[in-house]
Amino acid sequence: MEATYRDLAATIQSRAAQSKKRRFLVAIAGAPGSGKTTIATETIRIINQTAAATSPSSTPTAIAVSMDGFHLSRSTLDALPNKEEAYIRRGAPWTFDVDALLAFVHNLRVWADRYPKTSTATPESTSTSTSTSESAPLAAESSPEAPLLVPSFDHAAKDPVVDGVTIPPSAEIVVLEGNYLLLNQDKWRDIAPLVDLRVFVDVDLDVARARVARRHVAAGIEKTLEDGFRRVDANDYINGIATRDSLVEWVDVRVRSVEE
């Protein structure tokens, strides 16, 4: 497991060092249960460990950001004509606000490209925020010292939290992780060209299926493993097939899923 994280961290650091931009953007995608969140989190930990060893007083240079905050809210699902199906399939591509997500990643790209590594631009006091509203604006003028705000997801409330996560000015590497960041479907496919490195986590879908079923039981969502598998087969497994079979051609790195 550790070797997987360290190899990916080394690849990201090497590519970032070669970039002329101030910030380097990575997308990590994979099926539900592929371990992409763990891989992103552990890779960021190693990158920041390496940076701290070089300069102990430095702030973290890398951050991982989940795309879960772009789930459609429950109030939005309630207004859909297929409300019942929407709740059963929550987590499928069509239950996300892809317009707001694409606007955010575009905003992030502009923020990353605004100044080169040698920039001496004067900091500004304004920050740029992207929420989950359908009218989320594209990038505004921002300084290298302005943070970006991104929605998070409250699992207890089962709803997005506007501006729940801050991407700080110190972030030189931003790793986005989510099931569909490399999905070759309408609008979703426009995300891949906006990042610098595209990483896909390969996993045996039967392994991922069992992992997610166990998670449902551990989280109290289902009482028995049988019920957990039933829930997975109605949603997560279907979504996993989509991530595998509708993958963009432009993938830079493939990582094998690691045991949890």
Stockholm file with secondary structure:
# STOCKHOLM 1.0

chainA/1-260         MEATYRDLAATIQSRAAQSKKRRFLVAIAGAPGSGKTTIATETIRIINQTAAATSPSSTPTAIAVSMDGFHLSRSTLDALPNKEEAYIRRGAPWTFDVDALLAFVHNLRVWADRYPKTSTATPESTSTSTSTSESAPLAAESSPEAPLLVPSFDHAAKDPVVDGVTIPPSAEIVVLEGNYLLLNQDKWRDIAPLVDLRVFVDVDLDVARARVARRHVAAGIEKTLEDGFRRVDANDYINGIATRDSLVEWVDVRVRSVEE
#=GR chainA/1-260 SS CHHHHHHHHHHHHHHHHHCSBSCEEEEEEECTTSCHHHHHHHHHHHHHHHHHHHCTTCCCCEEEEESGGGBCCHHHHHTSTTHHHHHHTTTSGGGBCHHHHHHHHHHHHHHHHSSBTTCCCCCCSCCEECCSSTTCCCCCCCCTTCCEEEEEEETTTTEEEEEEEEECTTCSEEEEECTTTTBCSTTGGGTGGGSSEEEEEECCHHHHHHHHHHHHHHTTSCSSHHHHHHHHHHTHHHHHHHHHHTBCSCCCEEEECCCC
#=GC SS_cons         CHHHHHHHHHHHHHHHHHCSBSCEEEEEEECTTSCHHHHHHHHHHHHHHHHHHHCTTCCCCEEEEESGGGBCCHHHHHTSTTHHHHHHTTTSGGGBCHHHHHHHHHHHHHHHHSSBTTCCCCCCSCCEECCSSTTCCCCCCCCTTCCEEEEEEETTTTEEEEEEEEECTTCSEEEEECTTTTBCSTTGGGTGGGSSEEEEEECCHHHHHHHHHHHHHHTTSCSSHHHHHHHHHHTHHHHHHHHHHTBCSCCCEEEECCCC
//
